[in-house]
């Protein structure tokens, strides 16, 4: 089954959003971790990243909607 250009664009945008999400999680986790625990500001940043990811995926959905 061949993928058309529209489907490749949707896959690329979605994959890019997930890569950014994972990179931000790793960056915050390494910056705000103390031993095996996450500091309070780090936890707030993680919640913010999750909210940002939800908004980013919603925006991507609106952008990619035909």
C-alpha distance (Angstrom), angle and dihedral (degrees) to the residues before:
residue distance angle dihedral
X1 . . .
X2 3.77 . .
X3 3.80 121.5 .
X4 3.77 117.4 -133.9
X5 3.80 123.4 -138.0
X6 3.81 93.5 -98.7
X7 3.80 93.0 55.6
X8 3.81 92.0 46.4
X9 3.81 89.1 52.7
X10 3.81 91.3 50.9
X11 3.80 91.3 49.1
X12 3.81 91.8 48.0
X13 3.82 94.1 49.8
X14 3.81 93.0 46.6
X15 3.80 93.5 45.8
X16 3.80 91.0 47.7
X17 3.81 91.4 52.4
X18 3.81 91.5 50.6
X19 3.82 91.8 48.0
X20 3.82 90.7 51.6
X21 3.83 89.9 48.4
X22 3.80 93.2 51.2
X23 3.82 92.3 44.6
X24 3.81 91.0 52.3
X25 3.81 91.6 48.1
X26 3.79 91.1 51.6
X27 3.80 92.6 46.0
X28 3.81 93.6 50.4
X29 3.79 92.2 42.0
X30 3.77 93.2 53.9
X31 3.81 94.6 41.1
X32 3.81 98.9 47.8
X33 3.80 103.5 31.3
X34 3.77 121.3 111.9
X35 3.77 108.6 -166.0
X36 3.78 105.4 -52.2
X37 3.80 95.1 -20.7
X38 3.78 132.6 84.0
X39 3.80 115.8 -132.5
X40 3.80 120.8 -121.7
X41 3.83 95.2 -104.8
X42 3.80 88.6 48.1
X43 3.79 90.7 53.7
X44 3.80 90.2 52.1
X45 3.79 89.8 50.2
X46 3.81 90.4 51.2
X47 3.81 90.3 52.8
X48 3.80 88.7 48.7
X49 3.80 91.4 49.9
X50 3.81 91.1 51.7
X51 3.82 90.5 50.2
X52 3.81 90.0 47.2
X53 3.80 90.4 50.4
X54 3.81 91.6 52.0
X55 3.80 90.7 50.2
X56 3.81 91.7 44.6
X57 3.80 92.3 52.1
X58 3.82 91.0 46.4
X59 3.81 89.6 51.1
X60 3.79 90.8 47.6
X61 3.79 89.5 51.2
X62 3.79 91.6 52.1
X63 3.80 90.7 46.1
X64 3.80 93.6 49.4
X65 3.80 95.9 42.5
X66 3.78 112.6 112.7
